[in-house]
Amino acid sequence: MTASTTSVPLTTLSDGVQIPQLGFGTFQVPPEDTAAAVSKALEIGYRHIDTAAAYGNEAAVAEAIHAACLKRDEVFVTTKCFNDSHGYDAARQALSGSLRRLGFDQIDLYLIHWPVPSQDLYVETWRAFIDAQREGLARSIGVSNFQPAHLHRIVEETGVVPSVNQIELHPHLQQPELRALHESMNIATEAWSPLARGRVLDEPAIVAIARAHGRTPGQVVLRWHLQLGNIVFPKSVTPARIAENFRLFDFELSDEEMQRIGALDRSERIGADPDTFVRPGPDASTR
């Protein structure tokens, strides 16, 4: 993959696979709205789409990519194995299902969606991922919502380090210890819910920085993620907002501005606790 069609920088993962640092998320985008939203994102210049089996919109993502008449290697696609598909055989079947719905022979990045330690199957699931990568079904393999103990265990028991850990990360939950562990293990940090579902956008420090740059608070927070080195994928179904979230590469935050946002950390989650989450309830996130 090259960056020739967009201004988005590429991050090289530990296995040599390159991933655009800015992508488009599809969490909580209804299947009936997904194709239009992804089509708009691709039209604007996004070349990285994040989906999951649990979102129920993989087929709609594929529809948009096909309609865009882009070559398969021009769009980086991530999907995820959900909690009800842990275990070696179940994970292999889950990947086959995702590939079928996407119409792909190979996924660019496949993630274990949640560790679900109460099932104690995430190591076995990881072994299925390792074999899938060796067989060419996944270019890169990683995890999502894994805590330090989960990361250490899969590496100790398999010898294979995930290329990515996708975690809840925003100014109110900055997870510095986990990010430092990622750096020490050469694991890329991906940020889900990068704007904390809008809860950080009224922070006076962020509003002031946005005003100083003539930007929106959302653009400032996304720029903060990029300058931290995070891979980030905001989501929206509003065309103007999809375009706004892409305009991040013609301004830069100062060290002082980065520190002001860094001071907003509250260790406050808006999503589920990775140590206890099993299945979504009526108000729970499957992110």
Secondary structure as GFF3:
##gff-version 3
##sequence-region A 1 287
A	DSSP	beta_strand	10	12	.	.	.	ID=ss1
A	DSSP	beta_strand	18	20	.	.	.	ID=ss2
A	DSSP	beta_strand	24	25	.	.	.	ID=ss3
A	DSSP	alpha_helix	31	44	.	.	.	ID=ss4
A	DSSP	beta_strand	48	50	.	.	.	ID=ss5
A	DSSP	three_ten_helix	53	55	.	.	.	ID=ss6
A	DSSP	alpha_helix	58	67	.	.	.	ID=ss7
A	DSSP	three_ten_helix	72	74	.	.	.	ID=ss8
A	DSSP	beta_strand	76	81	.	.	.	ID=ss9
A	DSSP	three_ten_helix	83	85	.	.	.	ID=ss10
A	DSSP	alpha_helix	88	102	.	.	.	ID=ss11
A	DSSP	beta_strand	107	112	.	.	.	ID=ss12
A	DSSP	alpha_helix	122	134	.	.	.	ID=ss13
A	DSSP	beta_strand	138	144	.	.	.	ID=ss14
A	DSSP	alpha_helix	148	158	.	.	.	ID=ss15
A	DSSP	beta_strand	164	168	.	.	.	ID=ss16
A	DSSP	alpha_helix	176	185	.	.	.	ID=ss17
A	DSSP	beta_strand	188	192	.	.	.	ID=ss18
A	DSSP	three_ten_helix	196	198	.	.	.	ID=ss19
A	DSSP	alpha_helix	204	213	.	.	.	ID=ss20
A	DSSP	alpha_helix	217	228	.	.	.	ID=ss21
A	DSSP	beta_strand	231	232	.	.	.	ID=ss22
A	DSSP	alpha_helix	239	244	.	.	.	ID=ss23
A	DSSP	alpha_helix	255	262	.	.	.	ID=ss24
###
